[in-house]
Amino acid sequence: MAIVELVARETGTDVVELAPLYDAIDPDVLDSLLRSDGFSSLEFRYEGRTVVLEDASDEVRISLQNDATADASGDVVDTESSI
């Protein structure tokens, strides 16, 4: 949900108007990857953005990159409760 909410906030779109996250990546696989000991980073496309997930100790940093601009914004998410 953290990814969908971040994209909604950044695009000014209601979360129910966005495509389901599973159209871009399997959320169950995403959860298991983020919880694995060997996770370091992952990138995928969702709603015209490149979503970048990076290991930040016991949390995951989520950054969005709009292909039209080089700007990125990010949130740090507790992997125990958010994704």
BELVENDA-V409265 format. One record per backbone hydrogen bond with DSSP energy under -1.0 kcal/mol. CO is the residue of the C=O (numbers start at 1). NH is the residue of the N-H. E is the energy in kcal/mol with one decimal. If there is no record, write none. Layout:
((CO:NH:E) (CO:NH:E))
//
This chain:
((1:5:-2.8) (2:6:-2.1) (3:7:-2.5) (4:8:-2.5) (5:9:-2.4) (6:10:-2.7) (7:11:-2.2) (8:12:-1.2) (8:13:-1.9) (14:17:-1.9) (20:23:-2.0) (21:24:-2.3) (21:25:-2.3) (26:30:-2.5) (27:31:-2.7) (28:32:-2.2) (29:33:-2.6) (30:34:-2.5) (31:35:-1.5) (33:36:-1.0) (36:39:-1.2) (40:55:-2.7) (42:53:-3.2) (44:51:-3.5) (46:49:-1.4) (49:46:-2.6) (50:65:-2.0) (51:44:-1.9) (52:63:-2.7) (53:42:-2.1) (54:61:-3.0) (56:59:-1.3) (59:56:-3.0) (60:77:-3.2) (61:54:-2.2) (62:75:-2.3) (63:52:-3.0) (65:50:-3.0) (66:69:-1.7) (73:64:-2.0) (75:62:-3.5) (77:60:-2.8) (78:81:-1.4) (78:82:-2.0))
//
